Amino acid sequence: MSDHVEVAALRARLIEVEKELLTTKAQLGSKEGSYSKENATSLGNEDEEHIKGSDAEDRSAPSSIDHGKDDAEPINNSLDTSIHNLMLLSDSALPLGSFAYSSGLESFLAHHKASGAKETNLSLFHKFLKLSIQSVAYTNIPYALAAFRNPTLLAELDNDLDASTPCTVARRASIAQGRALLSVWEKAFSGTAKQRHKEHDIGEVATATLDLFSRDLKISSLSSPPSGIPVLNGHLAPLWGVVCLCLGLSLADSAYLFLLNHSKAVVSAAVRASVMGPYMAQTVLASKDLQDLIRGCLKKVWWLETEEAGQVVPMLDLWVGRHELLYSRIFNS
C-alpha cells in the first residue's frame, strides 16, 4: 500500500515540475519578444546602410553559441603547395621500395646476438639506428644538399656518389630507390610541378634537368654493355635534392625529411624483424632524442663539401655487405 502511495506522490510531483517548466518557457519567450521589439525600435533611428552592414557581418561570422566553438578565426585552407608536397614525400606509401631494405639492420642483429638482460635486441637496435643515421648523414646528405643548391650538377653528383660508395649492396639499394623516385616524379609529380614554375626560374631549371637526366639514364641503360660501367646510375641522394627543389620544399626541410624517411625505413624493418611492436616504433619516431639526433647530424654536415663526404662508420659497410651471406634473410639489404 505504501508503494502505491509513493508512486502516486512521485507522479503528482512530476506533473507539477512539468507545469513549472512550461510556465518558465512561456515567460522566457515573452521576454525575448519584448527585447527584440525594443532593439528594433532603437535601431530604427540609425542609418539603414549601417544596419545592413552589421547584418552581413553577423551572417558571415561563425556563431560560437550555436556551434559550441571558440571565437577563433576560420581555418585558413590556403596552405602553401610545398607543405602538401612535403606530406606526400613523407608518406610511407611513397613507392620507393624502401620497405624491402633494412639498411644493414638484419645483418647487424645476426652478427650481434643479445647476450642477456643488459643487451637485448631493442638496445642493439637503438645503437644501430644512431650509427645508421650518422652514416647516411655523412655519406648522402652532402650530395642531396649540393644537388638542391645547383641542380645542373645532377649527373656529376650522381657519378661522384657512385664512385664513393664501395659497398655493392648499399650502392644497389641507393640506385634502386633513386630510380623509383625518378619514376614517381615522371608519373605523378612532374605535371603539377611544371604548372607552378615560372619561366627561367630555378624550379624550371631543376625540372628540365630531371627530364634530361631521365632521358639520358634510359639511353644509358639501353646502350651500356652488361659488363660495362654505366654513364648514369640514378642514386637516391642527388635525385632527392633536385626533386625536392622542383616541388618547392626548402633546403632544410629536404635534408631533414631525407634522414627522417631513412629512420622510418629502419624502424619499419625493426618491426618486421620482431625487434619491437608498432606502438614502440611510433614512440621512437616521435621521441625528442631522434629529432635532436637528426638536427645535430644536419648541423655537422650542412656545409660539408661532397669531396669531404665519406663513411664515418666503417663497420656499417661490412654489416651491409655481409647481408648477402646470411643463411636466411627477409630484406634485400
C-alpha positions as CSV (number, residue, x, y, z in Angstrom):
1,M,0.0,0.0,0.0
2,S,2.8,2.4,0.9
3,D,4.5,1.7,-2.5
4,H,1.3,2.8,-4.4
5,V,1.2,6.0,-2.3
6,E,4.8,6.8,-3.1
7,V,4.3,6.2,-6.8
8,A,1.2,8.4,-6.8
9,A,3.1,11.2,-5.0
10,L,6.0,11.0,-7.5
11,R,3.6,11.2,-10.4
12,A,2.0,14.3,-8.9
13,R,5.3,15.9,-8.3
14,L,6.4,15.2,-11.9
15,I,3.2,16.9,-13.2
16,E,3.9,19.9,-11.1
17,V,7.5,20.1,-12.4
18,E,6.4,19.9,-16.0
19,K,3.8,22.7,-15.4
20,E,6.6,24.9,-13.8
21,L,8.8,24.2,-16.8
22,L,6.2,25.2,-19.3
23,T,5.5,28.4,-17.4
24,T,9.2,29.3,-17.3
25,K,9.5,28.7,-21.1
26,A,6.5,30.9,-21.7
27,Q,8.0,33.7,-19.6
28,L,11.3,33.5,-21.4
29,G,9.6,33.6,-24.8
30,S,7.7,36.8,-23.9
31,K,10.9,38.5,-22.6
32,E,12.8,37.6,-25.8
33,G,9.9,39.0,-27.9
34,S,9.8,42.3,-26.0
35,Y,13.6,42.6,-26.1
36,S,13.6,42.1,-29.9
37,K,10.9,44.8,-30.2
38,E,12.9,47.3,-28.2
39,N,16.0,46.6,-30.3
40,A,14.1,47.2,-33.5
41,T,12.8,50.5,-32.2
42,S,16.2,51.7,-31.2
43,L,17.8,50.6,-34.5
44,G,15.2,52.5,-36.4
45,N,16.9,55.7,-35.5
46,E,20.2,54.5,-37.1
47,D,21.5,54.6,-40.6
48,E,19.9,51.9,-42.8
49,E,23.2,51.1,-44.5
50,H,24.9,50.5,-41.2
51,I,22.1,48.1,-40.3
52,K,22.7,46.1,-43.5
53,G,26.4,46.0,-43.0
54,S,26.1,44.7,-39.4
55,D,23.6,42.1,-40.6
56,A,26.1,40.9,-43.3
57,E,28.8,40.6,-40.7
58,D,26.5,38.6,-38.4
59,R,25.7,36.2,-41.2
60,S,29.4,35.7,-42.2
61,A,30.8,35.4,-38.7
62,P,30.9,31.9,-37.1
63,S,28.5,31.5,-34.2
64,S,30.2,30.2,-31.1
65,I,26.9,29.9,-29.3
66,D,25.2,27.8,-32.0
67,H,28.2,25.6,-32.8
68,G,29.9,25.4,-29.4
69,K,33.2,26.7,-30.8
70,D,35.6,29.4,-29.6
71,D,35.7,32.8,-31.2
72,A,38.6,31.9,-33.3
73,E,39.3,32.8,-36.9
74,P,38.1,30.3,-39.6
75,I,40.7,27.7,-40.7
76,N,43.0,29.0,-43.4
77,N,42.9,26.5,-46.2
78,S,45.3,28.4,-48.5
79,L,48.3,26.3,-47.4
80,D,51.5,26.6,-49.4
81,T,51.9,23.9,-52.0
82,S,55.3,22.9,-50.6
83,I,53.6,21.7,-47.4
84,H,51.3,19.5,-49.4
85,N,54.3,18.1,-51.3
86,L,56.2,17.7,-48.1
87,M,53.4,15.5,-46.8
88,L,53.5,13.4,-50.0
89,L,57.2,12.8,-49.8
90,S,57.0,11.9,-46.1
91,D,54.2,9.4,-46.7
92,S,55.1,5.8,-46.0
93,A,53.1,4.8,-49.1
94,L,55.5,6.6,-51.4
95,P,56.6,3.8,-53.8
96,L,60.4,3.9,-53.4
97,G,60.7,0.3,-52.3
98,S,62.4,1.3,-49.0
99,F,60.3,-1.3,-47.2
100,A,62.4,-4.0,-48.9
101,Y,65.6,-2.8,-47.3
102,S,66.8,-2.9,-43.7
103,S,69.9,-0.7,-44.3
104,G,72.0,-3.4,-42.7
105,L,69.8,-3.9,-39.6
106,E,69.1,-7.5,-40.3
107,S,72.8,-8.3,-40.8
108,F,73.7,-6.3,-37.7
109,L,71.4,-8.2,-35.5
110,A,72.6,-11.5,-37.0
111,H,76.2,-10.6,-36.1
112,H,75.3,-9.3,-32.6
113,K,73.4,-11.8,-30.6
114,A,71.8,-10.4,-27.5
115,S,73.9,-11.6,-24.5
116,G,71.4,-11.1,-21.7
117,A,69.1,-8.7,-19.9
118,K,71.5,-5.8,-20.3
119,E,71.9,-6.2,-24.0
120,T,68.6,-7.0,-25.8
121,N,67.6,-6.7,-29.5
122,L,65.9,-3.5,-28.6
123,S,69.1,-2.0,-27.1
124,L,71.1,-3.2,-30.1
125,F,68.5,-1.6,-32.4
126,H,68.9,1.8,-30.7
127,K,72.6,1.6,-31.1
128,F,72.3,0.7,-34.8
129,L,69.8,3.4,-35.5
130,K,72.1,6.1,-34.2
131,L,75.1,4.8,-36.2
132,S,73.0,4.4,-39.4
133,I,71.7,8.0,-39.3
134,Q,75.2,9.3,-38.7
135,S,76.4,7.2,-41.6
136,V,73.7,8.4,-44.0
137,A,74.2,12.0,-42.9
138,Y,77.9,12.0,-43.8
139,T,77.7,9.9,-47.0
140,N,74.5,11.1,-48.7
141,I,73.3,14.4,-47.3
142,P,76.2,16.4,-48.8
143,Y,75.1,15.2,-52.3
144,A,71.5,15.9,-51.6
145,L,72.3,19.5,-50.5
146,A,74.7,20.1,-53.4
147,A,72.1,18.9,-55.9
148,F,69.5,21.2,-54.3
149,R,71.8,24.2,-54.4
150,N,72.9,23.5,-58.0
151,P,70.6,21.1,-59.9
152,T,72.6,21.4,-63.1
153,L,75.3,19.3,-61.4
154,L,73.0,16.3,-61.0
155,A,74.8,13.9,-63.4
156,E,78.2,14.8,-62.0
157,L,77.0,14.3,-58.4
158,D,75.4,11.0,-59.3
159,N,78.7,9.8,-60.8
160,D,80.7,11.0,-57.7
161,L,78.4,9.3,-55.3
162,D,78.6,6.1,-57.2
163,A,82.4,6.2,-57.1
164,S,82.4,7.0,-53.4
165,T,80.2,4.1,-52.4
166,P,82.4,1.0,-52.2
167,C,79.7,-1.3,-50.7
168,T,78.0,-3.1,-53.5
169,V,74.8,-3.8,-51.5
170,A,74.4,-0.2,-50.4
171,R,75.1,1.0,-53.9
172,R,72.5,-1.3,-55.4
173,A,69.9,-0.1,-52.8
174,S,70.6,3.5,-53.4
175,I,70.2,3.1,-57.2
176,A,67.0,1.1,-56.9
177,Q,65.4,3.7,-54.7
178,G,66.7,6.6,-56.7
179,R,65.3,5.2,-59.9
180,A,62.0,4.6,-58.1
181,L,61.9,8.2,-57.1
182,L,62.6,9.3,-60.6
183,S,59.7,7.1,-61.8
184,V,57.4,8.7,-59.2
185,W,58.5,12.1,-60.4
186,E,57.7,11.4,-64.0
187,K,54.4,9.6,-63.4
188,A,52.9,11.6,-60.5
189,F,54.7,14.9,-59.6
190,S,56.1,16.4,-62.8
191,G,52.8,17.5,-64.4
192,T,51.7,19.5,-61.3
193,A,55.2,20.9,-60.6
194,K,55.6,22.2,-64.1
195,Q,52.4,24.2,-63.9
196,R,53.6,26.3,-60.9
197,H,57.0,27.1,-62.2
198,K,57.7,30.5,-63.8
199,E,59.8,30.8,-66.9
200,H,63.6,30.8,-66.3
201,D,63.3,30.3,-62.5
202,I,65.3,27.8,-60.6
203,G,62.3,25.4,-60.4
204,E,62.1,25.3,-64.2
205,V,65.8,24.7,-64.5
206,A,65.6,21.8,-62.0
207,T,62.6,20.3,-63.9
208,A,64.5,20.5,-67.2
209,T,67.5,18.9,-65.5
210,L,65.4,16.0,-64.3
211,D,63.8,15.4,-67.7
212,L,67.2,15.4,-69.3
213,F,68.7,13.1,-66.7
214,S,65.8,10.7,-67.1
215,R,66.2,10.6,-70.8
216,D,70.0,10.0,-70.6
217,L,69.5,7.3,-68.0
218,K,67.2,5.4,-70.2
219,I,69.6,5.7,-73.1
220,S,72.5,4.7,-70.9
221,S,70.6,1.6,-69.7
222,L,69.9,0.5,-73.3
223,S,73.3,1.2,-74.8
224,S,75.7,0.2,-72.0
225,P,77.0,-3.4,-72.2
226,P,76.1,-5.7,-69.3
227,S,79.7,-5.8,-68.0
228,G,80.4,-2.1,-68.7
229,I,80.2,0.9,-66.3
230,P,77.0,2.9,-67.0
231,V,77.3,6.6,-67.7
232,L,74.5,7.4,-65.3
233,N,73.3,5.4,-62.3
234,G,70.4,7.2,-60.6
235,H,71.4,7.4,-56.9
236,L,68.8,8.5,-54.4
237,A,70.5,11.4,-52.6
238,P,71.2,13.8,-55.6
239,L,67.9,12.9,-57.2
240,W,66.1,13.6,-53.9
241,G,67.7,17.1,-53.7
242,V,66.5,18.1,-57.2
243,V,63.0,16.6,-56.8
244,C,62.5,18.5,-53.6
245,L,63.7,21.7,-55.3
246,C,61.1,21.1,-58.1
247,L,58.3,20.5,-55.5
248,G,59.1,23.8,-53.7
249,L,60.5,22.4,-50.5
250,S,63.1,24.3,-48.5
251,L,66.7,23.1,-48.3
252,A,66.4,22.4,-44.6
253,D,63.1,20.5,-45.0
254,S,64.5,18.4,-47.8
255,A,67.6,17.4,-45.8
256,Y,65.6,16.7,-42.6
257,L,63.0,14.7,-44.5
258,F,65.7,12.6,-46.1
259,L,67.1,11.5,-42.7
260,L,63.6,11.1,-41.2
261,N,62.5,8.8,-44.1
262,H,65.7,6.8,-43.6
263,S,64.8,6.5,-39.9
264,K,61.3,5.4,-40.7
265,A,62.6,2.7,-43.0
266,V,65.0,1.3,-40.3
267,V,62.2,1.4,-37.7
268,S,59.8,-0.3,-40.0
269,A,62.4,-3.0,-40.7
270,A,62.8,-3.5,-36.9
271,V,59.0,-4.0,-36.6
272,R,59.0,-6.7,-39.3
273,A,62.1,-8.3,-37.7
274,S,60.2,-8.6,-34.4
275,V,62.5,-6.3,-32.6
276,M,59.6,-4.1,-31.4
277,G,55.9,-3.5,-31.9
278,P,54.2,-0.8,-33.9
279,Y,53.5,1.3,-30.8
280,M,57.1,1.3,-29.7
281,A,58.1,2.1,-33.3
282,Q,55.9,5.3,-33.2
283,T,57.4,6.1,-29.8
284,V,60.9,6.0,-31.3
285,L,59.9,8.2,-34.3
286,A,58.2,10.7,-32.1
287,S,61.0,10.9,-29.5
288,K,62.9,14.1,-28.9
289,D,66.1,12.0,-29.0
290,L,65.6,11.2,-32.6
291,Q,64.8,14.8,-33.5
292,D,67.9,16.0,-31.7
293,L,70.0,13.4,-33.4
294,I,68.8,14.3,-36.9
295,R,69.2,18.1,-36.3
296,G,72.7,17.5,-34.8
297,C,73.8,15.5,-37.8
298,L,72.5,18.1,-40.2
299,K,74.4,20.9,-38.4
300,K,77.6,18.9,-38.8
301,V,77.3,18.2,-42.5
302,W,75.4,21.4,-43.6
303,W,78.5,23.0,-45.2
304,L,80.4,19.7,-45.9
305,E,81.6,19.5,-49.5
306,T,80.9,16.4,-51.5
307,E,84.7,15.9,-51.7
308,E,84.8,15.6,-47.9
309,A,81.8,13.3,-47.6
310,G,82.6,9.7,-46.6
311,Q,81.8,6.8,-44.3
312,V,82.2,7.6,-40.7
313,V,81.0,4.2,-39.5
314,P,83.2,1.7,-41.5
315,M,81.7,-1.3,-39.8
316,L,78.3,-0.4,-41.3
317,D,79.7,-1.2,-44.8
318,L,80.8,-4.6,-43.5
319,W,77.4,-5.3,-42.0
320,V,75.6,-4.3,-45.1
321,G,78.0,-6.1,-47.4
322,R,77.7,-9.4,-45.4
323,H,73.9,-9.3,-45.7
324,E,74.0,-11.5,-48.8
325,L,76.0,-14.1,-46.8
326,L,73.2,-14.7,-44.3
327,Y,71.7,-18.2,-44.3
328,S,68.2,-16.8,-44.3
329,R,67.0,-13.2,-44.7
330,I,63.8,-11.2,-45.3
331,F,65.3,-8.0,-46.7
332,N,67.3,-7.1,-49.7
333,S,69.9,-5.3,-47.6
